[in-house]
Amino acid sequence: MAVYRLADLTVQVDGASEYTGRAMSRYQADAAAAGKPDIFVSVTPEVVERERRLEGDEFSREYLECMSVYREFCEQALFYDVLFFHASAVALDGNAYLFTGPSGIGKSTHARMWRKAFGKSVLMINDDKPLLRFRPDGVYAYGTPWDGKHHLNTDIRLKVKGVCILEQASWNEIRRVSFPEAHDMILSQAFHAENWDHRQAVKKMINLLLNRVPVYRLKCTASTQAACLARQVMEQGNGRAWK
C-alpha cells in the first residue's frame, strides 16, 4: 500500500508493482500525515486485463498496470471536479497554458518551442496527461506522473490562462474560437468515461472549461515564432493575430 497526492486529492494505491511505485514516486505522500484517503485504487488482474483490452497487446504488463491505476483514479476523481485532459501543459509567469489536438498534431513540439523561445521561464507541468481541477475561482492544471514519451512533468498546480487547439500549417495564425466551434474537439481530448454517470460528469466539466477559459485555434509551424505569437495572444486575451 502507498499513498499519493494527485490534484490535491489523497490517493491510496494497493497491490501495485515496483514499476508503478517508481513512476509515481514524485507524488508520494506520507501516509500518516496525509489523513484519510479521498480515493482508493486496487490493482487486480481484472483491471490490468481491462487496460490491455483498451490499450492493446503491444504494451508490457507493468505499463498496463501503471495506466490502469491512472484510469481507476480518473474515474473516481470526476466526482471531486477533477478531469484528465489530453494536452501538453506549460507554465509561464504564474499561469498554465494548454495545447491540445489529435495525437501526432505536435503538442510536445509546440511546448518545446515555448521552452526554446522563453528558456528557463517555462516549466513543463505535464507533456501529455495533466489533470484539471475546477474550483470556484477558476480551472487549475496539475502535473501527474503520466507524462508521455518525453517524461516531462512537475508536481505543481497553476490556474489555466488559455487552451489552444493546434493545427499544422505553413504559416502562423491564432484566433479565439467560440464555445460551439471548440466543444467537440475539447470533449474528444477529455477522459473517456465508461458509464453514463461518469460521461455526464465529463460533459459538465467540459462545459465549465469552455465557459471559464478562453480557447484558441492555432495554425502553426514548428517554430519559436509560433510560440511567441501564441504567448502574445493568449497572455493578453486578444481575438486574432498572425505572422
Buried (B, 14 or more C-beta within 10 A) or exposed (E): EBBBBBBBBBBBBEBBBEBBBEBBEEBBBEBEEBEEBBBEBBBEEEBBEBBBEEBEEEBEBBBBBBBBBBBBBBBBBBEBBBBBBBBBBBBBEEBBBBBBBBEEBBBBBBBBBBBEBBEEEBBBBBBBBBBBBBEEEEBBBBBBBBBBEEEBBBBBBBBBBBBBBBEBEEEBBBBBBEEEBBBEBBBEBBBBBEEEEBBEBBBBBBBBBBEEBBBBBBBBBEBBBBBBBBBEBBBEEBEEBEE
